[in-house]
Amino acid sequence: MLVRTLLLLVIFFLSGAAGLVYEVLWTRQLSLIFGVTTYAVSTVLAAFMGGLALGSYLMGRKVDAVRRPLYLYAMLELGIGLYALVAPELLAALRPLHIAISHLGLSYTVFSLIRALLAAMVFLLPTALMGGTFTLLVKHWVNERRDLAEGAGILYLVNTAGALAGCGLCGFFLIEHLGITGTNRLAAATNVMLAIAAAALARSAPEATKPIHETANPAPALRLSDATAGLVLLSAGLAGFVSLAAEVLWTRALLRYLYNSTYAFTAMLVTFLLGIALGSAAYAAFLSRSRRPLWMLAAFQAGLGLSLAAAVLMFPRLGDLGSWLFGTDIVTSFARSLTTMFVRAAIVLLPPAIFLGALFPLGATLYASGRRDVGQAIGRLYAVNTLGAILGSIGCAFVLIPVFGMWGTHKLLVLLSLSCAGALAVAAIEGTTRRAGVAVATAALVATALLAAPADIFRSTFLPYKAQKLVFYEEGATDTVGVAESFGQRAIVYEDQRGTAATSSYGVNLFLGHLPMLLHPGTPRRVLHICFGVGNSLSAVASHQELERVDNVELSPHVLEAGPLFWSNDNVLQKPKVRTIIDDGRNYLMTTSEVYDVILLEPPETFTAGVINLYTTEFYRDALAHLAPDGIIMQWIPTANAPLDDERRLFRAFSDEIPHVSMWWLLRSGCALLIGGREPLRIDYQRLKQRFAEPRVAQDMALSQVRDVDHLLSFFRFDEAAFADFVRGAAPTTDDRTVLDFSMPRYGGSGFGLGQFNIKVLDNGRNPFGFVMQREQEYRALARPVTPYLTNLGGESPEAIAARIAERAKIPIEPRRFSESDWKKIRTGELVLPNPSAPTS
């Protein structure tokens, strides 16, 4: 029997691993269809967990009639594996349906509800099968070993440990090396093999002829009144709610210390699952035979609330952890970066997760023992716990944080946990006086926990430097956004401490906005601009007189709210030509029917989690479908975030889908601009001069330190031949094999995924900017002349123009900072900008 039990635990461990792999894979795949938004991810999670709840509830009602639980378990595993093999096709089938529904003109609320129902249609069957496995194995365990408490604790522990392993493998290895398709096939094969193993194990297992309540050994002191049983059930639901709500809250807040790479999210999820596994292990090993389980449940609920309160107290001190761990705050390797991520996540997430891990098996044992409908009771409790988790996930993201903020949400979670602990403690004792004493003690504990930390703790820790002043701060459903002011300049700051644009970044932003408009062979009337930043580049696009409309697609409404605080964008959101659309850029391109003369892409840094979806061949294919015949598409790429060979994958994805391509350097910023279209590059030299001389264009180019047309052309790097040479032999970045979102954070040039602007990073004595300068030299060595692509030279020789371009390339670019008052004077002509320095020999 011991060997059979060990084999059973191995099976359930691998089942938990496969289940978590599917959750990660299906979330990534549906994000490609629904967009990388909090709404989409939470919808997927809710649909996934809703299936689990349904399966556990239905199986709980039927489990006592099952005589061969392992045979039925084998059938469930087989069904999960076979479904996983066809799941990609089912998910792909959602795309045209999603597009069709998006064109019906529905409100966002109705559209989101339909999207949730679509996800539920796909996930309902496999997740319901997953939800039924736990109850079946509890039935088998009790039939063989009689011990309900031991079985619930050990099985929950083993399955959670498997989920932990699956999360780590998926996030650190499988998707990067096998891709989504390969990882999905591996997980499906695992389920099929588990089905075969379970069926073989069932042949030697005794038949279950009695209901669970008649088979299980009686547990001491577990007879509950209906009211107390209902309270235990409520406790399970609250534990699920607090579990997922706390995970959403702290996943958001911890980004300011872990930063926003795919490894950060994996580290947080692995840490959370580790805590749950440790809690269930402690219950199974030491606590399952407690003679006062109701008191223990109350103590665990109190421990959960107090550990959440303690997490807030520790939160401001996480930034000093590097010095405490390593004796320095300089990060010198990815291993050190990863260690810092895990330790910071563990300090906040591990203690509450340990209590959560013990709460479920204890609650299941307490609720089910002494009942005749044990199987149904376990299924009911599992379903209530899962439904609580669904409400916690959706409620925290869409209601609690937007309405109450992160501090208010934290207080609510502490209040719910400690209040539930008090109610359980009251139910565990007798006597009015004692119960009143417990109630008073609970109230005092709640007050102490809520008053222990200052109410502005999340706001006050948002900026990394004391010299910065926070002039805007908003916590919403999708993100947290702030505006930092220092030395008279303002910068946008996100929860992960990225500061991608500012009033002082106007030079590169204006250049980026004007370049595709100037290179367009005709007159661009309609433009798509994806990612607002602070609006500098959008203002450059909107300034072109011939423009009819520019569609500004931005995921975060708070970024747009902060827009008026940046004087360098000339209040662009109020321009009549600008139409603002709050959506994921990829999702918008997939669902719109618009065609554009220019598509300008300005996503965040490529190592940022989820952003890689705007750099794949499939995305460029969608973009090209919305590009006019003579249109231009331009992609911004921060170089040196990855090794050169990996960076080739980004270029290859662009050139595989865009017929004619070139690469330009974005001033001296260390960033590349990939420019392409359906037609070969042709630049009318005289027409370019005329457009460059337009007052607003000329002024913006002077602000960017670009002297004239020849200076502009000096930033040309790759023609089509050079581009083809550069990408030859490289595999493109695809939806199935993104790769770079895994490899980039390991590279010194990305700051090891920690955000190169807000942390000290060194690799072999170089900081990330050293890698940027090296990459610029590598690209310069491969550069080709732009003169073969010039037409209408106005009687000048190509050699003369080439000589001027070479001279202009030597002009130093030293951007100036302007105050708001100076900026207004520049725009009104009161302050005239001098020409950039003359070229030197």
N, C-alpha and C positions, 0 to 999 in steps of 0.2 A: 504493500500500500504506500510505503514511503516513496518508492521510485515513481509510482503513478502520480503521487502528489507533486513531486518535484517536476515531473514532465508537464503536469497541468500548469504549474506556476510559470514555467518557461513559455508555454503556449500563450498564457494571458499577458505575460511581459511583452512578447513580440506583437501581440494583438494591440496593446496600448501604443507601442512604437509605430505600428502601421497607421493607427487611427490618427495620431498627431501629424504624421507625414501627410495624410490626406487633407487634414485641416489646413496645413500650410500651403500645400499645392493648390487646393481648390480656391483658397483665398487669393493667391497670386493670379490664378487663371481668371477668376471672376473680376478681379481688379482691372484686367485688360479689357473687359467688356463694359463694366459699370463705371470704371474710372477709379483712380487711386484717391479715394476720399474716405473720411471717417464714416460717412453715411454708408458707403458701399461695403466697407470692411465690417462694420457693425451689423449690417443687414445679413451678410454672409454668416457671421458668427451666430446671430440669432436663429437663422434658418437651420444651421448645423446643430445647434444645441436643442432647438425645438424638436428635431427628429430624435435625438437622444432621449428627451423626456417622453415623447410618445412611445418609443420602443420599450422603455423601462416600465411605463405604466401598463401597456398592453400585455407584456410578458408577465408582469407581476400578477395579473388577473388569471393567467392560464397556467402558471408554472407548477402549481400543485397537481395538475392533471398530467404533467409530463413524467413518463416513467424512465426515459432514457435522455436525461438532460445533455449529456455530452454529444449524443448523436444530433440533437437539435442545434446545439452550439456549433458543431461542425458544419451544419447546413447554413447557419448564419454567416460563419467565416467565409464559406465558399461563395455565398451570395454577395458579400462585400467585395471579395476579390474580383469576381466576374463583372460586377457593376463598375469597379474602378477602371477596367479595361475599356469600357465604352463611355465612361464619363467625359473624356475630352471631346468626343463627338457631340454629346448632349450639350456640353457647355458651349461648343462652337455654334450649335443650333440656336442658342439664345441671342446671338449677335443680330441677325436680321430681324428677329422679333423685337428686340430692344430698340433697334433703329426705327422700326415701324411705329412703335408706341410713342417714341420721343417726338414724332411728327404730328401727334394728335392734338397738341396744344394744351395738354393737361397741366394742372397746377403741380408744383414741385412735391407737395405732400402726397397727392394721388399717384404721381409718377413713382415716388419712392415706395409707396405701398405695393404697387404693381411689381416693382423691381424685387421687393422682398418675396412676393408670391412666386415670381419666376425662380428665384434662388431656392425657395422651399420645394418647388416642383422637382428640381434636380436633386436636392439633398435628402428629401424625405425618406426614400426607401433605404439607402445605405446607412444613414445615421440612425434610423429606427432599428435596423438590424444590429448596429453597434450598441444601441441602448439596451437591447434585450440580453446581451451577453453576460452582464454582471449578475443579474438575477438568476440566470440559468446556472452559473458556476457556484453561486451561493447554495442553490438547491443541491448540486452535486456534492459540494463540500460537506453540507450537513448530513447528506445521505451516507457518506463514507466516514466522516470524523465526528459527527454529532454536534460539534461546537459552533453555534451561530456567531457568537462574538468574535471568536478566533478567525472564522472564515471571512466575515465581513472586513475585518481589519487587514488580514494578510492579502486578500484578493485586491482590495482597494490600493494597498501599498504597492503590490507587484504591477498592477495596471498603470498606476501613476508613474512608477519608476520606468516602465516601458515608454510612456509618453515623454518622460524626461530624456531618455536615450534617443527616441525618434526625433524630438525637437533639436537636440544637439547635432545629431548626424545630418539632419536635413539642412540646418542653418549653417553648419561649418564645412560640410563636405558634399553631400549627395547632389544638391541642385547645381552647385558649381561644376562638378565633374561629370554628372550624368545628365544634367538638364532636367526639365520638368517631365518630359516623356519618359526618359530612362528611369527617373526616380519613381514615377507612377507605376511603371511596369514592375519594378523591384518590389514595391509595396503590395501590388496585386498578387505577385507570385508568392510573397510571404503569406498572405491570407489563404491562398489555395493550399500551400504546404501545411499551414496550421489546421485547415479543415481536414486534410488527410491524416495528420497526426492525432487530432482529436477523435476522429472516427475510429482510428486504430486503438486509441486508449479506451474508447467506450466499450470495446469488445470484452475487456476484462473487468469493467466496472460493474458493481452490483446494480440491479434494477431498483429504482426508487418506487416503492409500492405504497408509501405513506406520505401524507402532506408534511411540510417542513415542521409545523408546530408539534407533530407527533414524533418526529424523528430527533429533533434537537434536544440536547440535554437541557434541563430546566436551569435558568439563570437566577441567581439570588436577588431578592429585593427589587424585582423589575415589574411588579404589578402597578400599572398606572391607571388613574382615573381617566375618563374621556377628556376632561378639561386639560389635564396634564399631558396626555398624549397629543392633543391638539397643539399645546404649547411647544412640545418637542418637534412636531411637524413644522410649526412656524419658525422654530429655531433653525431647522434645516434650510428653509426657504431664505431666511435672513442671512445665513452663512453663505449661500450661493450668491445672493444679492451683493453682500459686502465683498465677497471674493472677487467678483468681476468688476465691480465698481472701483474697488481699491486698485485693481490691476490697471484699469483704464486711467485712473487719476495719477498713479505713480509712474506709469509708462510715459505719460505726458511730462510730469514734473522732472523726472530723472534725466530727461534728454539734455537739460542744461549742464549736467555733469557727465553724462555718458556720450552725448552727441549723437548724430542721427545717421548712423550707418546700419546696414542689415545686421551686423554683428551686435550692435547695441540692443536691438529688439530680441535677438536670439538670447543674448546674455540675460536680459530681464526675464524672459519666459522660462529659460532653463532654471534660473534662480528661484522663481516662483514655484515651479513644479518640484524642484528639489526640496523646498520647504514643506510642500504638501506630502511628499514621499516620506520625509523625516517624521512629520507628525503622525502619519498613519503607521509608520514603523514603531514609533514610541507607543502608540495605542496597542498595536498587535503584540508587542513584546512585554510590556509592563502594565498596561492599564486596562486591558480587556476584561480582567477578572475582578475589577473593583466592586466592592459591596455597596458603594454609594454613587452609582453612575449619574444620578440626576444632579448631585452636587458637583460632580466632575464636569458635566456638561455646562453647568453654570460657570465653573472656574475657567473652562476653555473659552467661553464667550467673553468673560471678563478679560482674560489674557489677550484675546483678539483686539478688543477695544483699546486696552492699555498699550499694546505693542504698536498699534496705529498712532496713538498719541506720542509714543516715544520716537517713532519714525520722523515725525515733524520736528521734534527737538533736535534730532541728529542731522536733519536735512541741510542746514546752513554750514555744517562742518565738513561736508563731503568734499568740498573744494580743496581742503588742506590735506586730504588723504594721501596724495602722492608724496608729499614731503615726509609724512609719517611712515609710509611703507618703504620708500626707497632712499630717504634722506635728501631728496631733491624733487622739485616739481618739473624737472625736464624729462620728457618722455623720449626714450632713445630707441625703442623697438616696438613692434606690434605686440609682442608677448607682454611687455610692460603695460601697453595700452589695454590689452584684453584683461590682464590681471586687475588693473584699476577699475575697469568696467564691472567685473564680477564682484569685487569687494564693495564698491559703492552700491551696487544693486542689492547685495546680500544684507548690508547694514539696514536698508529700508524695507526690503521685501521679505527676507527670510523669517524673522520672528512671527509676523502675522500669518504667513503661509504655513508655518509649523502648527499653529493652533487650528487653522482651517483644515489641515490634513487629518488631525485627530477628531475634529467635530463630526465629519460625515460618518465614519464607521461607528463611532460611539452613538450618534443619533439613530443610525439604522438599527443597531442592536437594541437600544433602549425602546425604540418605537415598535419594533417587531416582536420582541420577547413577550411571552405570556399571551399572545394573540393566536387565534385559530387560523387567521388569514395571513400567515407570516410572509409568504411570497408576494401577495398583493400589497402588504404593508411596505415591504422593501422597495417594490416597484413604485409605490405611491411616493415614498420619501425621496427616492432618487429623482422622480419626476418633478417634485416640488423644489428640490435643491437646484435642479437644472433650470426650471422656469425662473427661479430667483436669480440665477446667473444671467439669464437672458435679459431680465428687467434691469439688472445691475449694469450690464454692458451698454444697452441702448439708453437706459435712463441717465447714466452718468454722462455719456457723450452728448446726448441731445437735449437733456433737460437740466440736470443738476449743475454741471459746470457752466453752461450759458446763463442760467438763472441765478445761481448762488455763488459761482466762482469756485476755484479750487479749495480755498479755505473753508467756505461754507459747506462744500461737499464733504470735505474731511470731517468737519464737525458732525455732520449728519451720520456718517458711517460710525464714528466713535459713539455717538448717542444711541444709535440702534443696537450696537453690540453690547454696550454696558447696560442698557435698559432691558434687553433680552436676558442678560446674565442675572439681573436683579429679579426679573419675573420668574426665572427658573429656580433661583435660590429661595424665593418666597414659596414656590410650589413644593420645595423639598423639605420644608419645615412646617411645624404646626404651632399654633398659638398666635393670637392677635398681636401681642407685644413683640414677640420675636420677628414677626413679619413686618411690623412697623419699623423695627430697628434695621432690618435688611433694606427696607425702602429708603430710609434716611441715609444709610451708608452708601447705597447706590447713587442717590442724588449727589452726595458729597463727592463721590468718586467721579461722577460725570462732570461736575463743576471743576474739579481739580484738573482733570484731563483736558478740558476745553480751554482753561485759562492758563495752562502751563506754557503755551507758546504765543507769541504776538500775532495779532490778527493779520498783519501785513507780511507774513513770513515768505509767502510765495512772490509777492511783488518786490519786497526788499532784497531778495536774493537773485533777482532776474538778471541784473547786469554784473559782469565779472570785475569791473574796475570802479574804484571809488570815485575817480575823477569824472565819471559819466553821470549825467543827470537823466532820469527817466521822465520824459515829457508826454509819453503815451503808453498805455498798457491795457490790453484787452485779452481776456480769456474766453474762448468760444468753443463751439462744437468741434471745429476742425483743427484749431491750433491756438497758440498763445503768441501774440505779436506785441512788440514794444518799439519805441523810438528813443534812441539814446542821443543825448546832446553833449558834446565836449569840444572845447576850443572853438566855439561858435559854429560848429557843423553838426548836422543830424544824420543818423544812420538807422536804417531798419534793422531790427534784431528779432530773431525767431527763438522759439523755446530751446533749440539746440545750440544757441549762441552764434549761429551764422549771421553775418552782417553782409549781405550780398551787394548792397548799393547804398549810396548816401548822397548828400548834397555835394560832397567833395569828389564823387566818382563821375561827375557830369561829363568829363572829357571822353572816357571810353564809352559811356552810354550814348552820348550824342553821336559819336562816330559810328557806333553800331546801328543806331536808328537811321542815319542818313545813307549809309553805304549802299544797301540794296535798292533804295529809292533812286539813287544817282546812277546805279549800274543798269537799271531796267531799260531795255531798248526803246520802250514807248513811253506812255504816260500812265503810271499806275493810279487807278481809280479806287480800287478796294484792297485793303490790306488786313491781314490777320496778324495780331501781335499776341503771343502766348507768354504769360508771366509778366506781371506789372512791375515788380521790384519796388522802386520809388517813383516810377513814371518818367524818368529822364529820357530814355530811348523812345518811349511812346510819344513824348512831346516833340521829339525830332521828326517822327513820322507824321504826326498830325499837323506840323507846320507847313507841309508842302501844299501849295495853293490848288494844284490840280486834283488833289485827293477828294473823293466823295465821302468815303467812310472808312474808319479803321475799327475793326472789332477787337476789343481788348478782353482777352480771356484770362481770368485769374481765379485760382482755387479758393483763396482766403478772403472773405468779406472784410476782415479786420485790416488786411493790408491796404485795401481800398479806402477804408476809413482813415488810415494814417496818411494817405496820399497828400491831402492839403497841407500837411506839416512840412513838406519839402518844397521850398521855393524854387529849386532848380528844375522842377517839372512844369513851371509856368501854369499851374492850376489846370493841367491837361484834362482832368476828368470832367471839367465843366465845358469843354469845347464841344460844339454841336456835332462835329464830325465823329466824335468818339462814342461808340456803343459798347458798354461794359457788360460782360457775360461772366457770371460766377459759375465756373465748372472746371473739371479736370480737362486739360488741353487735349489729351488723347481722346477722351470721351466726346468732347465737342466735335473734333474732326471726324469721328466715326459717325456721328448722328446728323451733322449739318448737311445741307444741300448747296451751300454757298460755294462760289468759285472766286479765287482771289488772284490778284496780279502779283502780290508780294506776300509771302508767309515768313514771318520773322519769329524765331524761337529763341527764348532767353531763359531756359530752365535754371534751377539751382545747380550747385556743384554736382558732378556726376557720381560721386561716392555717396551722396545723400540717398537714404533708403527710398525706393520707389521711383526715383527720378530717371533711372535707366530706361524705363518704359517709353520715354520720349527720345530715345536714341537707337531704336531697333529698326531692322529692315521693315517689319510690319507697320510700324508707325510712319516711316517715310513713304511707304506704299499708299497709306491713307492720305498723307499730306499731298503727294503728287496728284492723287485723284481730284483734289480741290484746287489745283494750280492751273491758272489760265495757260493757253498754248505758249505765250511768250513770257510767262511769269518767272519769278525768281523766288527761290526758297533759301533761307539763310539759317544755319544752325550755329549757335555759340558753343564752343568747347574749351573749358579750362584745361590747358595742357599741363603735363608733368604730374597729374594726379595718379598716373599709373605708369608702369614700365613702358618703354617705347613699343615693344611688340604687342602689348595689350592695347595701347592707344590706337594701334593700326586697326583694331577691330571696329572702333567707332567710325573711323574714316571709311572702312570697307562697307559698313552697313549703309552709309550715306551714298557711296558711289555705286553700290549694287542696285539701288532703286532709282536714283536720280540720273538721267541719261548723260548729262554734261555737267562737269564739276570743276571747281577751282578752290584754292585755299588762300585766305588772306590773313595777315597778322593784325590783331586788334591793338593798334598803337604799340606801346611797349608794355602791355599789361600781362604778357605771358599767356594770352588766350588766342585761340584760332577761330576763324570764321569760315565755315564751309558754305560755299555759295554754289547753287546749281539750278538747272532748269531743263526744259525739254529741248531747248535750242543751244547750240554752241555759244560760248562767250564772245560777244562782239561789242567793243566800246567805241562809240562815236566820240572822238577826241574833242572836236569843236563843240558838239552839243553838251558834253560833260563840262566844258569850260563855262558855257552859258548857264547851266544849272548851278554850278558851283558859285557863280557870281550873284545868284539871287540873295537878297539882303539877309534873310534869316539863315540860309545855308552857310553863307560866308561868315556870319557872326558865330554860328555854332562850330564851324571848322576852326575859327580863330580860338574859340574857347577850348577846343580839343588840341590846340597847338599844331594844327595842320595848316601849312603855309599856303599851298595852292594845289592845283590839280596834279601836278607832277609829284608833289609830296604825298598826296592821296594814293597815287599809283605805286609809290615805293613800298607799300605794304602788301603788295601782291607777292605770293610765294609759289604756289603750285599751279601749273596748268594741268590739263587732262593727262598728259603723258607722265608728268612727275607724280601726279596723284596715283595713276595706275602702277607706277614703279613702287611707290611707297606702300601700297596695300597688297601688292602681289604676295600670295602665300598666306595671307592672314584670313582667319575665319571671321565672318561678320557677327556683330552683336544681334541676336535674335530674341524673340519672346521666349523661345524654348531654352536657349543658352545665352543668358545675359552675361555671365562670367564676371564682367567688370565690377558689378556691385559687390562681388566677393573679393576680387583681387585688388581693387583700388585701396580699400582701407588698410591693407597690409603694407602699402608702399609709403616710403618716407615723404614723397612729394604731396601726398594727400594729408599729411599730418597724422598718419596712422588712423584716419577716420575720426580724429578728435576735433577737427575744425582748425585749420591752419592759422586763423586770425586771432584766436583767443586762447591759445595754449602754447607753451614753450615746447618745441619739438626739434630734436636733432637726430640725424642718422649719419654716422661716420663724420661727425663734425659739421654737417651742413643742415640748415633749416629748410623747410619746404620751398622757400623762394630761391634757394640755390639750385634746386632741381628745375625750377621754372626757367632760370637763366640758361642752364645747360640745355634744356629742350629747345629754347629759342635758337641757340647756336646750331643744334642738330638740324632744325628746319631750315635755317639760313643756308646751310651747306647744300641742301637739296633744291634751293630756289631756282626758278626759271624766270626769264624776262617777260614782262607784260606786253612789250611793244608789238609782238606778232599779232596781238588781239585788238590793236588799235586801228580804227579806220578814220577817214576824213581828217587827215593830219594838218590841213590848212597850208599845204605847201612845204611844211617842214620835213626834214629827213628823220627816219626812225632812229638813226644814230644820235642826232642832236637831242631828241626827246629822251632817249635812253641815258645820255650823259647827264641831263638835268635830273632825271629820276635818281640816278646814282648819287648825285650831289645832295639831293633832298633827303636821301636816306640817312645822311650824317647829321641832320638837324637834331639836336637834343630836345627831348620833350620833358619839360619840368612843369607839370600842372600847378596852377595857382588855386588857392582857396578863396572863395568870395563869401562875404556876409550877405544876409538877405537884402540889406539896403544897397550894397554894391551891385547885387544881381539885378535889382530893379532898375538901377541906373544904366546898366549894360543894355537891358532890354529896351529902355526908352532912348538910348543913344547919348545919355549924359556922360557916360564913361566909355571911352573908346579904347579897345584893346590894342596893344602894340603887336606887330608881327613877331612870330617866333624868331629865335636867334638865326642869323645867317649861317649857311653851311660852312664847316671848317674843313681844311685839307687834312 
